[in-house]
Amino acid sequence: MRMFGHRKGEEQVDGGIELEDVVIEVDEAFLVALRDFAQDTLDDMRRLGPNYDHVHFQDRCPVWKDTWPDIILIRKDDAPGEIA
């Protein structure tokens, strides 16, 4: 797994910079929304298989707040087989 990002307010260029670690300031509402997003994404990935490409948190979260980061989950190119 690799993680990328860019500074708030800066235009994203070429996928951003690779991050070594991530700190997310959270509250309960965010964690519930993130959990549901991760489960929905896993369901899509399993259903779509190699046709799964990416999904945006802000597009799938019915309780989205502008203060939350948009988390984008993309398929890892060398993912071997199905996730158990």
PDB file of N, CA, C and O in Angstrom:
ATOM      1  N   MET A   1       0.842  -1.176   0.000  1.00  0.00           N
ATOM      2  CA  MET A   1       0.000   0.000   0.000  1.00  0.00           C
ATOM      3  C   MET A   1       0.884   1.234   0.000  1.00  0.00           C
ATOM      4  O   MET A   1       1.892   1.300   0.704  1.00  0.00           O
ATOM      5  N   ARG A   2       0.488   2.199  -0.797  1.00  0.00           N
ATOM      6  CA  ARG A   2       1.173   3.495  -0.798  1.00  0.00           C
ATOM      7  C   ARG A   2       0.115   4.561  -0.584  1.00  0.00           C
ATOM      8  O   ARG A   2      -1.050   4.361  -0.928  1.00  0.00           O
ATOM      9  N   MET A   3       0.510   5.693  -0.017  1.00  0.00           N
ATOM     10  CA  MET A   3      -0.415   6.766   0.282  1.00  0.00           C
ATOM     11  C   MET A   3       0.158   8.067  -0.264  1.00  0.00           C
ATOM     12  O   MET A   3       1.358   8.322  -0.157  1.00  0.00           O
ATOM     13  N   PHE A   4      -0.709   8.885  -0.851  1.00  0.00           N
ATOM     14  CA  PHE A   4      -0.290  10.148  -1.446  1.00  0.00           C
ATOM     15  C   PHE A   4      -1.163  11.272  -0.907  1.00  0.00           C
ATOM     16  O   PHE A   4      -2.270  11.028  -0.428  1.00  0.00           O
ATOM     17  N   GLY A   5      -0.671  12.494  -0.985  1.00  0.00           N
ATOM     18  CA  GLY A   5      -1.438  13.638  -0.538  1.00  0.00           C
ATOM     19  C   GLY A   5      -0.853  14.940  -1.050  1.00  0.00           C
ATOM     20  O   GLY A   5       0.182  14.966  -1.717  1.00  0.00           O
ATOM     21  N   HIS A   6      -1.540  16.012  -0.720  1.00  0.00           N
ATOM     22  CA  HIS A   6      -1.048  17.352  -1.046  1.00  0.00           C
ATOM     23  C   HIS A   6      -1.580  18.318   0.007  1.00  0.00           C
ATOM     24  O   HIS A   6      -2.545  18.018   0.710  1.00  0.00           O
ATOM     25  N   ARG A   7      -0.934  19.488   0.107  1.00  0.00           N
ATOM     26  CA  ARG A   7      -1.312  20.485   1.099  1.00  0.00           C
ATOM     27  C   ARG A   7      -2.673  21.088   0.769  1.00  0.00           C
ATOM     28  O   ARG A   7      -3.017  21.294  -0.395  1.00  0.00           O
ATOM     29  N   LYS A   8      -3.432  21.363   1.817  1.00  0.00           N
ATOM     30  CA  LYS A   8      -4.735  22.009   1.662  1.00  0.00           C
ATOM     31  C   LYS A   8      -4.562  23.334   0.935  1.00  0.00           C
ATOM     32  O   LYS A   8      -3.686  24.128   1.277  1.00  0.00           O
ATOM     33  N   GLY A   9      -5.393  23.568  -0.061  1.00  0.00           N
ATOM     34  CA  GLY A   9      -5.341  24.809  -0.813  1.00  0.00           C
ATOM     35  C   GLY A   9      -4.376  24.802  -1.978  1.00  0.00           C
ATOM     36  O   GLY A   9      -4.373  25.734  -2.782  1.00  0.00           O
ATOM     37  N   GLU A  10      -3.551  23.763  -2.085  1.00  0.00           N
ATOM     38  CA  GLU A  10      -2.618  23.668  -3.202  1.00  0.00           C
ATOM     39  C   GLU A  10      -3.209  22.772  -4.281  1.00  0.00           C
ATOM     40  O   GLU A  10      -3.886  21.785  -3.990  1.00  0.00           O
ATOM     41  N   GLU A  11      -2.943  23.129  -5.511  1.00  0.00           N
ATOM     42  CA  GLU A  11      -3.414  22.320  -6.627  1.00  0.00           C
ATOM     43  C   GLU A  11      -2.667  20.989  -6.643  1.00  0.00           C
ATOM     44  O   GLU A  11      -1.450  20.942  -6.465  1.00  0.00           O
ATOM     45  N   GLN A  12      -3.408  19.923  -6.857  1.00  0.00           N
ATOM     46  CA  GLN A  12      -2.795  18.593  -6.911  1.00  0.00           C
ATOM     47  C   GLN A  12      -2.124  18.405  -8.263  1.00  0.00           C
ATOM     48  O   GLN A  12      -2.749  18.591  -9.307  1.00  0.00           O
ATOM     49  N   VAL A  13      -0.848  18.035  -8.239  1.00  0.00           N
ATOM     50  CA  VAL A  13      -0.090  17.827  -9.465  1.00  0.00           C
ATOM     51  C   VAL A  13       0.504  16.427  -9.438  1.00  0.00           C
ATOM     52  O   VAL A  13       1.154  16.048  -8.464  1.00  0.00           O
ATOM     53  N   ASP A  14       0.288  15.663 -10.490  1.00  0.00           N
ATOM     54  CA  ASP A  14       0.884  14.326 -10.637  1.00  0.00           C
ATOM     55  C   ASP A  14       0.657  13.426  -9.423  1.00  0.00           C
ATOM     56  O   ASP A  14       1.581  12.731  -9.002  1.00  0.00           O
ATOM     57  N   GLY A  15      -0.545  13.422  -8.854  1.00  0.00           N
ATOM     58  CA  GLY A  15      -0.863  12.503  -7.777  1.00  0.00           C
ATOM     59  C   GLY A  15      -0.378  12.909  -6.402  1.00  0.00           C
ATOM     60  O   GLY A  15      -0.617  12.182  -5.438  1.00  0.00           O
ATOM     61  N   GLY A  16       0.286  14.026  -6.274  1.00  0.00           N
ATOM     62  CA  GLY A  16       0.731  14.478  -4.969  1.00  0.00           C
ATOM     63  C   GLY A  16       2.044  13.848  -4.542  1.00  0.00           C
ATOM     64  O   GLY A  16       2.748  13.242  -5.349  1.00  0.00           O
ATOM     65  N   ILE A  17       2.361  13.997  -3.272  1.00  0.00           N
ATOM     66  CA  ILE A  17       3.604  13.442  -2.733  1.00  0.00           C
ATOM     67  C   ILE A  17       3.292  12.159  -1.959  1.00  0.00           C
ATOM     68  O   ILE A  17       2.218  12.024  -1.372  1.00  0.00           O
ATOM     69  N   GLU A  18       4.232  11.232  -1.966  1.00  0.00           N
ATOM     70  CA  GLU A  18       4.036   9.999  -1.221  1.00  0.00           C
ATOM     71  C   GLU A  18       4.246  10.281   0.266  1.00  0.00           C
ATOM     72  O   GLU A  18       5.202  10.954   0.651  1.00  0.00           O
ATOM     73  N   LEU A  19       3.351   9.763   1.084  1.00  0.00           N
ATOM     74  CA  LEU A  19       3.376   9.989   2.520  1.00  0.00           C
ATOM     75  C   LEU A  19       3.873   8.753   3.251  1.00  0.00           C
ATOM     76  O   LEU A  19       3.603   7.625   2.839  1.00  0.00           O
ATOM     77  N   GLU A  20       4.591   8.970   4.321  1.00  0.00           N
ATOM     78  CA  GLU A  20       5.050   7.855   5.146  1.00  0.00           C
ATOM     79  C   GLU A  20       4.044   7.536   6.246  1.00  0.00           C
ATOM     80  O   GLU A  20       3.832   6.371   6.583  1.00  0.00           O
ATOM     81  N   ASP A  21       3.429   8.567   6.800  1.00  0.00           N
ATOM     82  CA  ASP A  21       2.387   8.352   7.773  1.00  0.00           C
ATOM     83  C   ASP A  21       1.321   9.426   7.623  1.00  0.00           C
ATOM     84  O   ASP A  21       1.537  10.455   6.983  1.00  0.00           O
ATOM     85  N   VAL A  22       0.173   9.167   8.221  1.00  0.00           N
ATOM     86  CA  VAL A  22      -0.977  10.057   8.098  1.00  0.00           C
ATOM     87  C   VAL A  22      -1.585  10.250   9.480  1.00  0.00           C
ATOM     88  O   VAL A  22      -1.728   9.295  10.242  1.00  0.00           O
ATOM     89  N   VAL A  23      -1.935  11.472   9.794  1.00  0.00           N
ATOM     90  CA  VAL A  23      -2.642  11.775  11.032  1.00  0.00           C
ATOM     91  C   VAL A  23      -3.975  12.394  10.628  1.00  0.00           C
ATOM     92  O   VAL A  23      -4.005  13.371   9.880  1.00  0.00           O
ATOM     93  N   ILE A  24      -5.064  11.837  11.114  1.00  0.00           N
ATOM     94  CA  ILE A  24      -6.397  12.369  10.822  1.00  0.00           C
ATOM     95  C   ILE A  24      -7.067  12.697  12.145  1.00  0.00           C
ATOM     96  O   ILE A  24      -7.260  11.821  12.987  1.00  0.00           O
ATOM     97  N   GLU A  25      -7.415  13.945  12.320  1.00  0.00           N
ATOM     98  CA  GLU A  25      -8.148  14.362  13.517  1.00  0.00           C
ATOM     99  C   GLU A  25      -9.598  13.951  13.331  1.00  0.00           C
ATOM    100  O   GLU A  25     -10.240  14.382  12.372  1.00  0.00           O
ATOM    101  N   VAL A  26     -10.130  13.126  14.228  1.00  0.00           N
ATOM    102  CA  VAL A  26     -11.449  12.533  14.018  1.00  0.00           C
ATOM    103  C   VAL A  26     -12.393  12.772  15.187  1.00  0.00           C
ATOM    104  O   VAL A  26     -11.980  13.092  16.302  1.00  0.00           O
ATOM    105  N   ASP A  27     -13.663  12.605  14.891  1.00  0.00           N
ATOM    106  CA  ASP A  27     -14.689  12.498  15.914  1.00  0.00           C
ATOM    107  C   ASP A  27     -15.518  11.260  15.566  1.00  0.00           C
ATOM    108  O   ASP A  27     -15.266  10.610  14.551  1.00  0.00           O
ATOM    109  N   GLU A  28     -16.488  10.938  16.389  1.00  0.00           N
ATOM    110  CA  GLU A  28     -17.261   9.715  16.187  1.00  0.00           C
ATOM    111  C   GLU A  28     -18.002   9.711  14.849  1.00  0.00           C
ATOM    112  O   GLU A  28     -18.036   8.686  14.169  1.00  0.00           O
ATOM    113  N   ALA A  29     -18.588  10.832  14.468  1.00  0.00           N
ATOM    114  CA  ALA A  29     -19.335  10.900  13.208  1.00  0.00           C
ATOM    115  C   ALA A  29     -18.434  10.598  12.015  1.00  0.00           C
ATOM    116  O   ALA A  29     -18.837   9.893  11.090  1.00  0.00           O
ATOM    117  N   PHE A  30     -17.213  11.133  12.037  1.00  0.00           N
ATOM    118  CA  PHE A  30     -16.279  10.878  10.942  1.00  0.00           C
ATOM    119  C   PHE A  30     -15.909   9.401  10.887  1.00  0.00           C
ATOM    120  O   PHE A  30     -15.883   8.807   9.809  1.00  0.00           O
ATOM    121  N   LEU A  31     -15.623   8.805  12.044  1.00  0.00           N
ATOM    122  CA  LEU A  31     -15.227   7.400  12.061  1.00  0.00           C
ATOM    123  C   LEU A  31     -16.348   6.489  11.581  1.00  0.00           C
ATOM    124  O   LEU A  31     -16.083   5.513  10.879  1.00  0.00           O
ATOM    125  N   VAL A  32     -17.578   6.779  11.938  1.00  0.00           N
ATOM    126  CA  VAL A  32     -18.715   5.989  11.458  1.00  0.00           C
ATOM    127  C   VAL A  32     -18.829   6.118   9.944  1.00  0.00           C
ATOM    128  O   VAL A  32     -19.010   5.119   9.248  1.00  0.00           O
ATOM    129  N   ALA A  33     -18.723   7.339   9.431  1.00  0.00           N
ATOM    130  CA  ALA A  33     -18.806   7.560   7.985  1.00  0.00           C
ATOM    131  C   ALA A  33     -17.651   6.873   7.262  1.00  0.00           C
ATOM    132  O   ALA A  33     -17.853   6.288   6.198  1.00  0.00           O
ATOM    133  N   LEU A  34     -16.443   6.935   7.822  1.00  0.00           N
ATOM    134  CA  LEU A  34     -15.280   6.295   7.213  1.00  0.00           C
ATOM    135  C   LEU A  34     -15.434   4.770   7.211  1.00  0.00           C
ATOM    136  O   LEU A  34     -15.104   4.111   6.226  1.00  0.00           O
ATOM    137  N   ARG A  35     -15.933   4.221   8.307  1.00  0.00           N
ATOM    138  CA  ARG A  35     -16.174   2.773   8.378  1.00  0.00           C
ATOM    139  C   ARG A  35     -17.152   2.336   7.281  1.00  0.00           C
ATOM    140  O   ARG A  35     -16.912   1.350   6.584  1.00  0.00           O
ATOM    141  N   ASP A  36     -18.252   3.076   7.136  1.00  0.00           N
ATOM    142  CA  ASP A  36     -19.253   2.728   6.129  1.00  0.00           C
ATOM    143  C   ASP A  36     -18.678   2.857   4.722  1.00  0.00           C
ATOM    144  O   ASP A  36     -18.958   2.028   3.857  1.00  0.00           O
ATOM    145  N   PHE A  37     -17.872   3.897   4.491  1.00  0.00           N
ATOM    146  CA  PHE A  37     -17.230   4.101   3.186  1.00  0.00           C
ATOM    147  C   PHE A  37     -16.295   2.949   2.870  1.00  0.00           C
ATOM    148  O   PHE A  37     -16.296   2.433   1.752  1.00  0.00           O
ATOM    149  N   ALA A  38     -15.486   2.536   3.860  1.00  0.00           N
ATOM    150  CA  ALA A  38     -14.555   1.428   3.642  1.00  0.00           C
ATOM    151  C   ALA A  38     -15.311   0.140   3.334  1.00  0.00           C
ATOM    152  O   ALA A  38     -14.893  -0.616   2.457  1.00  0.00           O
ATOM    153  N   GLN A  39     -16.410  -0.130   4.033  1.00  0.00           N
ATOM    154  CA  GLN A  39     -17.179  -1.349   3.776  1.00  0.00           C
ATOM    155  C   GLN A  39     -17.816  -1.309   2.392  1.00  0.00           C
ATOM    156  O   GLN A  39     -17.781  -2.304   1.668  1.00  0.00           O
ATOM    157  N   ASP A  40     -18.399  -0.168   2.013  1.00  0.00           N
ATOM    158  CA  ASP A  40     -18.996  -0.038   0.678  1.00  0.00           C
ATOM    159  C   ASP A  40     -17.948  -0.219  -0.412  1.00  0.00           C
ATOM    160  O   ASP A  40     -18.206  -0.845  -1.440  1.00  0.00           O
ATOM    161  N   THR A  41     -16.760   0.338  -0.174  1.00  0.00           N
ATOM    162  CA  THR A  41     -15.682   0.216  -1.153  1.00  0.00           C
ATOM    163  C   THR A  41     -15.224  -1.228  -1.276  1.00  0.00           C
ATOM    164  O   THR A  41     -14.990  -1.709  -2.385  1.00  0.00           O
ATOM    165  N   LEU A  42     -15.094  -1.922  -0.163  1.00  0.00           N
ATOM    166  CA  LEU A  42     -14.718  -3.332  -0.198  1.00  0.00           C
ATOM    167  C   LEU A  42     -15.762  -4.144  -0.956  1.00  0.00           C
ATOM    168  O   LEU A  42     -15.410  -5.008  -1.759  1.00  0.00           O
ATOM    169  N   ASP A  43     -17.028  -3.879  -0.711  1.00  0.00           N
ATOM    170  CA  ASP A  43     -18.102  -4.576  -1.430  1.00  0.00           C
ATOM    171  C   ASP A  43     -17.994  -4.325  -2.932  1.00  0.00           C
ATOM    172  O   ASP A  43     -18.121  -5.256  -3.727  1.00  0.00           O
ATOM    173  N   ASP A  44     -17.759  -3.057  -3.326  1.00  0.00           N
ATOM    174  CA  ASP A  44     -17.592  -2.727  -4.754  1.00  0.00           C
ATOM    175  C   ASP A  44     -16.388  -3.438  -5.345  1.00  0.00           C
ATOM    176  O   ASP A  44     -16.467  -3.985  -6.445  1.00  0.00           O
ATOM    177  N   MET A  45     -15.269  -3.436  -4.621  1.00  0.00           N
ATOM    178  CA  MET A  45     -14.046  -4.053  -5.120  1.00  0.00           C
ATOM    179  C   MET A  45     -14.261  -5.550  -5.350  1.00  0.00           C
ATOM    180  O   MET A  45     -13.812  -6.099  -6.357  1.00  0.00           O
ATOM    181  N   ARG A  46     -14.938  -6.197  -4.428  1.00  0.00           N
ATOM    182  CA  ARG A  46     -15.214  -7.631  -4.576  1.00  0.00           C
ATOM    183  C   ARG A  46     -16.189  -7.894  -5.717  1.00  0.00           C
ATOM    184  O   ARG A  46     -16.029  -8.862  -6.461  1.00  0.00           O
ATOM    185  N   ARG A  47     -17.187  -7.047  -5.857  1.00  0.00           N
ATOM    186  CA  ARG A  47     -18.198  -7.226  -6.898  1.00  0.00           C
ATOM    187  C   ARG A  47     -17.626  -6.947  -8.288  1.00  0.00           C
ATOM    188  O   ARG A  47     -17.907  -7.681  -9.235  1.00  0.00           O
ATOM    189  N   LEU A  48     -16.823  -5.883  -8.411  1.00  0.00           N
ATOM    190  CA  LEU A  48     -16.319  -5.453  -9.707  1.00  0.00           C
ATOM    191  C   LEU A  48     -15.013  -6.130 -10.110  1.00  0.00           C
ATOM    192  O   LEU A  48     -14.657  -6.150 -11.288  1.00  0.00           O
ATOM    193  N   GLY A  49     -14.303  -6.683  -9.133  1.00  0.00           N
ATOM    194  CA  GLY A  49     -13.030  -7.347  -9.430  1.00  0.00           C
ATOM    195  C   GLY A  49     -12.066  -6.386 -10.108  1.00  0.00           C
ATOM    196  O   GLY A  49     -11.891  -5.256  -9.653  1.00  0.00           O
ATOM    197  N   PRO A  50     -11.435  -6.831 -11.201  1.00  0.00           N
ATOM    198  CA  PRO A  50     -10.437  -5.985 -11.868  1.00  0.00           C
ATOM    199  C   PRO A  50     -11.034  -4.736 -12.521  1.00  0.00           C
ATOM    200  O   PRO A  50     -10.293  -3.849 -12.946  1.00  0.00           O
ATOM    201  N   ASN A  51     -12.351  -4.658 -12.605  1.00  0.00           N
ATOM    202  CA  ASN A  51     -12.993  -3.465 -13.169  1.00  0.00           C
ATOM    203  C   ASN A  51     -13.114  -2.329 -12.156  1.00  0.00           C
ATOM    204  O   ASN A  51     -13.454  -1.204 -12.522  1.00  0.00           O
ATOM    205  N   TYR A  52     -12.836  -2.622 -10.875  1.00  0.00           N
ATOM    206  CA  TYR A  52     -12.858  -1.568  -9.857  1.00  0.00           C
ATOM    207  C   TYR A  52     -11.682  -0.635 -10.120  1.00  0.00           C
ATOM    208  O   TYR A  52     -10.560  -1.094 -10.333  1.00  0.00           O
ATOM    209  N   ASP A  53     -11.934   0.670 -10.106  1.00  0.00           N
ATOM    210  CA  ASP A  53     -10.876   1.641 -10.354  1.00  0.00           C
ATOM    211  C   ASP A  53     -10.618   2.502  -9.125  1.00  0.00           C
ATOM    212  O   ASP A  53      -9.573   2.367  -8.488  1.00  0.00           O
ATOM    213  N   HIS A  54     -11.553   3.386  -8.781  1.00  0.00           N
ATOM    214  CA  HIS A  54     -11.382   4.253  -7.615  1.00  0.00           C
ATOM    215  C   HIS A  54     -12.737   4.801  -7.173  1.00  0.00           C
ATOM    216  O   HIS A  54     -13.721   4.741  -7.910  1.00  0.00           O
ATOM    217  N   VAL A  55     -12.762   5.331  -5.960  1.00  0.00           N
ATOM    218  CA  VAL A  55     -13.969   5.945  -5.424  1.00  0.00           C
ATOM    219  C   VAL A  55     -13.555   7.059  -4.461  1.00  0.00           C
ATOM    220  O   VAL A  55     -12.545   6.956  -3.765  1.00  0.00           O
ATOM    221  N   HIS A  56     -14.357   8.125  -4.438  1.00  0.00           N
ATOM    222  CA  HIS A  56     -14.105   9.284  -3.569  1.00  0.00           C
ATOM    223  C   HIS A  56     -15.040   9.239  -2.363  1.00  0.00           C
ATOM    224  O   HIS A  56     -16.244   9.026  -2.505  1.00  0.00           O
ATOM    225  N   PHE A  57     -14.474   9.442  -1.180  1.00  0.00           N
ATOM    226  CA  PHE A  57     -15.244   9.507   0.059  1.00  0.00           C
ATOM    227  C   PHE A  57     -16.350  10.555  -0.053  1.00  0.00           C
ATOM    228  O   PHE A  57     -17.498  10.282   0.298  1.00  0.00           O
ATOM    229  N   GLN A  58     -16.016  11.736  -0.533  1.00  0.00           N
ATOM    230  CA  GLN A  58     -17.007  12.817  -0.585  1.00  0.00           C
ATOM    231  C   GLN A  58     -18.172  12.493  -1.516  1.00  0.00           C
ATOM    232  O   GLN A  58     -19.272  13.011  -1.320  1.00  0.00           O
ATOM    233  N   ASP A  59     -17.954  11.645  -2.528  1.00  0.00           N
ATOM    234  CA  ASP A  59     -19.026  11.282  -3.448  1.00  0.00           C
ATOM    235  C   ASP A  59     -19.947  10.212  -2.881  1.00  0.00           C
ATOM    236  O   ASP A  59     -21.097  10.097  -3.305  1.00  0.00           O
ATOM    237  N   ARG A  60     -19.459   9.436  -1.936  1.00  0.00           N
ATOM    238  CA  ARG A  60     -20.229   8.305  -1.408  1.00  0.00           C
ATOM    239  C   ARG A  60     -20.798   8.532  -0.020  1.00  0.00           C
ATOM    240  O   ARG A  60     -21.608   7.732   0.451  1.00  0.00           O
ATOM    241  N   CYS A  61     -20.394   9.599   0.640  1.00  0.00           N
ATOM    242  CA  CYS A  61     -20.774   9.810   2.034  1.00  0.00           C
ATOM    243  C   CYS A  61     -22.016  10.698   2.131  1.00  0.00           C
ATOM    244  O   CYS A  61     -21.960  11.883   1.802  1.00  0.00           O
ATOM    245  N   PRO A  62     -23.142  10.124   2.583  1.00  0.00           N
ATOM    246  CA  PRO A  62     -24.374  10.921   2.660  1.00  0.00           C
ATOM    247  C   PRO A  62     -24.341  12.010   3.737  1.00  0.00           C
ATOM    248  O   PRO A  62     -25.172  12.918   3.715  1.00  0.00           O
ATOM    249  N   VAL A  63     -23.400  11.934   4.673  1.00  0.00           N
ATOM    250  CA  VAL A  63     -23.301  12.944   5.734  1.00  0.00           C
ATOM    251  C   VAL A  63     -22.028  13.776   5.584  1.00  0.00           C
ATOM    252  O   VAL A  63     -21.521  14.317   6.567  1.00  0.00           O
ATOM    253  N   TRP A  64     -21.512  13.881   4.364  1.00  0.00           N
ATOM    254  CA  TRP A  64     -20.264  14.575   4.065  1.00  0.00           C
ATOM    255  C   TRP A  64     -20.241  15.989   4.643  1.00  0.00           C
ATOM    256  O   TRP A  64     -21.229  16.718   4.562  1.00  0.00           O
ATOM    257  N   LYS A  65     -19.102  16.366   5.228  1.00  0.00           N
ATOM    258  CA  LYS A  65     -18.876  17.733   5.725  1.00  0.00           C
ATOM    259  C   LYS A  65     -17.672  18.305   4.991  1.00  0.00           C
ATOM    260  O   LYS A  65     -16.678  17.609   4.783  1.00  0.00           O
ATOM    261  N   ASP A  66     -17.762  19.563   4.602  1.00  0.00           N
ATOM    262  CA  ASP A  66     -16.669  20.209   3.858  1.00  0.00           C
ATOM    263  C   ASP A  66     -15.361  20.260   4.635  1.00  0.00           C
ATOM    264  O   ASP A  66     -14.302  20.449   4.038  1.00  0.00           O
ATOM    265  N   THR A  67     -15.411  20.099   5.932  1.00  0.00           N
ATOM    266  CA  THR A  67     -14.190  20.130   6.741  1.00  0.00           C
ATOM    267  C   THR A  67     -13.448  18.796   6.725  1.00  0.00           C
ATOM    268  O   THR A  67     -12.330  18.711   7.235  1.00  0.00           O
ATOM    269  N   TRP A  68     -14.054  17.744   6.145  1.00  0.00           N
ATOM    270  CA  TRP A  68     -13.431  16.422   6.090  1.00  0.00           C
ATOM    271  C   TRP A  68     -12.541  16.307   4.861  1.00  0.00           C
ATOM    272  O   TRP A  68     -12.819  16.939   3.842  1.00  0.00           O
ATOM    273  N   PRO A  69     -11.485  15.519   4.934  1.00  0.00           N
ATOM    274  CA  PRO A  69     -10.646  15.306   3.750  1.00  0.00           C
ATOM    275  C   PRO A  69     -11.340  14.353   2.777  1.00  0.00           C
ATOM    276  O   PRO A  69     -12.060  13.448   3.198  1.00  0.00           O
ATOM    277  N   ASP A  70     -11.124  14.556   1.494  1.00  0.00           N
ATOM    278  CA  ASP A  70     -11.637  13.600   0.511  1.00  0.00           C
ATOM    279  C   ASP A  70     -10.635  12.463   0.427  1.00  0.00           C
ATOM    280  O   ASP A  70      -9.504  12.658  -0.020  1.00  0.00           O
ATOM    281  N   ILE A  71     -11.040  11.295   0.848  1.00  0.00           N
ATOM    282  CA  ILE A  71     -10.188  10.111   0.790  1.00  0.00           C
ATOM    283  C   ILE A  71     -10.547   9.375  -0.493  1.00  0.00           C
ATOM    284  O   ILE A  71     -11.715   9.066  -0.730  1.00  0.00           O
ATOM    285  N   ILE A  72      -9.556   9.099  -1.312  1.00  0.00           N
ATOM    286  CA  ILE A  72      -9.777   8.422  -2.592  1.00  0.00           C
ATOM    287  C   ILE A  72      -9.112   7.056  -2.515  1.00  0.00           C
ATOM    288  O   ILE A  72      -7.903   6.957  -2.310  1.00  0.00           O
ATOM    289  N   LEU A  73      -9.899   6.013  -2.678  1.00  0.00           N
ATOM    290  CA  LEU A  73      -9.366   4.660  -2.636  1.00  0.00           C
ATOM    291  C   LEU A  73      -9.256   4.127  -4.054  1.00  0.00           C
ATOM    292  O   LEU A  73     -10.254   4.032  -4.767  1.00  0.00           O
ATOM    293  N   ILE A  74      -8.034   3.779  -4.464  1.00  0.00           N
ATOM    294  CA  ILE A  74      -7.778   3.292  -5.818  1.00  0.00           C
ATOM    295  C   ILE A  74      -7.300   1.847  -5.754  1.00  0.00           C
ATOM    296  O   ILE A  74      -6.773   1.397  -4.736  1.00  0.00           O
ATOM    297  N   ARG A  75      -7.489   1.137  -6.841  1.00  0.00           N
ATOM    298  CA  ARG A  75      -7.041  -0.251  -6.919  1.00  0.00           C
ATOM    299  C   ARG A  75      -5.516  -0.299  -7.008  1.00  0.00           C
ATOM    300  O   ARG A  75      -4.901   0.451  -7.766  1.00  0.00           O
ATOM    301  N   LYS A  76      -4.931  -1.177  -6.236  1.00  0.00           N
ATOM    302  CA  LYS A  76      -3.501  -1.418  -6.309  1.00  0.00           C
ATOM    303  C   LYS A  76      -3.254  -2.266  -7.551  1.00  0.00           C
ATOM    304  O   LYS A  76      -3.861  -3.327  -7.701  1.00  0.00           O
ATOM    305  N   ASP A  77      -2.384  -1.822  -8.432  1.00  0.00           N
ATOM    306  CA  ASP A  77      -2.156  -2.482  -9.721  1.00  0.00           C
ATOM    307  C   ASP A  77      -1.717  -3.932  -9.594  1.00  0.00           C
ATOM    308  O   ASP A  77      -2.121  -4.772 -10.398  1.00  0.00           O
ATOM    309  N   ASP A  78      -0.909  -4.232  -8.613  1.00  0.00           N
ATOM    310  CA  ASP A  78      -0.372  -5.586  -8.505  1.00  0.00           C
ATOM    311  C   ASP A  78      -1.074  -6.405  -7.436  1.00  0.00           C
ATOM    312  O   ASP A  78      -0.474  -7.306  -6.849  1.00  0.00           O
ATOM    313  N   ALA A  79      -2.359  -6.094  -7.175  1.00  0.00           N
ATOM    314  CA  ALA A  79      -3.113  -6.832  -6.160  1.00  0.00           C
ATOM    315  C   ALA A  79      -3.307  -8.281  -6.603  1.00  0.00           C
ATOM    316  O   ALA A  79      -3.954  -8.534  -7.619  1.00  0.00           O
ATOM    317  N   PRO A  80      -2.747  -9.247  -5.844  1.00  0.00           N
ATOM    318  CA  PRO A  80      -2.872 -10.650  -6.233  1.00  0.00           C
ATOM    319  C   PRO A  80      -4.181 -11.255  -5.792  1.00  0.00           C
ATOM    320  O   PRO A  80      -4.361 -11.547  -4.610  1.00  0.00           O
ATOM    321  N   GLY A  81      -5.098 -11.449  -6.715  1.00  0.00           N
ATOM    322  CA  GLY A  81      -6.335 -12.150  -6.432  1.00  0.00           C
ATOM    323  C   GLY A  81      -7.301 -11.392  -5.553  1.00  0.00           C
ATOM    324  O   GLY A  81      -7.186 -10.180  -5.369  1.00  0.00           O
ATOM    325  N   GLU A  82      -8.251 -12.124  -5.018  1.00  0.00           N
ATOM    326  CA  GLU A  82      -9.331 -11.559  -4.228  1.00  0.00           C
ATOM    327  C   GLU A  82      -8.898 -11.344  -2.784  1.00  0.00           C
ATOM    328  O   GLU A  82      -8.095 -12.105  -2.244  1.00  0.00           O
ATOM    329  N   ILE A  83      -9.438 -10.300  -2.168  1.00  0.00           N
ATOM    330  CA  ILE A  83      -9.162 -10.018  -0.764  1.00  0.00           C
ATOM    331  C   ILE A  83     -10.034 -10.932   0.086  1.00  0.00           C
ATOM    332  O   ILE A  83     -11.237 -11.038  -0.151  1.00  0.00           O
ATOM    333  N   ALA A  84      -9.447 -11.580   1.054  1.00  0.00           N
ATOM    334  CA  ALA A  84     -10.217 -12.502   1.906  1.00  0.00           C
ATOM    335  C   ALA A  84     -10.913 -11.782   3.025  1.00  0.00           C
ATOM    336  O   ALA A  84     -11.601 -12.411   3.830  1.00  0.00           O
TER     337      ALA A  84
END
